């Protein structure tokens, strides 16, 4: 998956790794993160918990494999029973040119069947809606990070 954002890569990277930003955009419309934990280091764990329509809940978690600030982020990802079985490997590459950051995401699933299950799910819609939400957050990202540091 590839998407460009009108923001420097340090902010796009922060949006993936700082709970105070992740919780403002990550997920489809109607799904809000109510808990975000990030231990940003190789071997560190992360977990996100969402609440959705009708009180539905969903969680995902994993372990960071590679953390190259502002450049590359790689981690394992598994969801509770709502999406797919097993663990995938997610890699994000952040490339900035003239203030625009292109995010390239690669997902490696444990099997072809799991990949097909994810493709058939509403994941594409959820990712697109999340990225639209991220577009709205990025102009305020520096201010949010400063407020969190106080």
Buried (B, 14 or more C-beta within 10 A) or exposed (E): EEBBBEBBBBBBBBBBBBBBBBBBBBBBEEBBBEEBEBEBEEEBBBEBBBBBEEEEEBBBBBBBBEBEEBBBBBBBBBBEEEBBEEBBBBBBBBBBEEEBBBBBBEEEBBEEEBBEBBEEEEBEEBBEBBBEBBBEBBEEBBEBBEEEEE
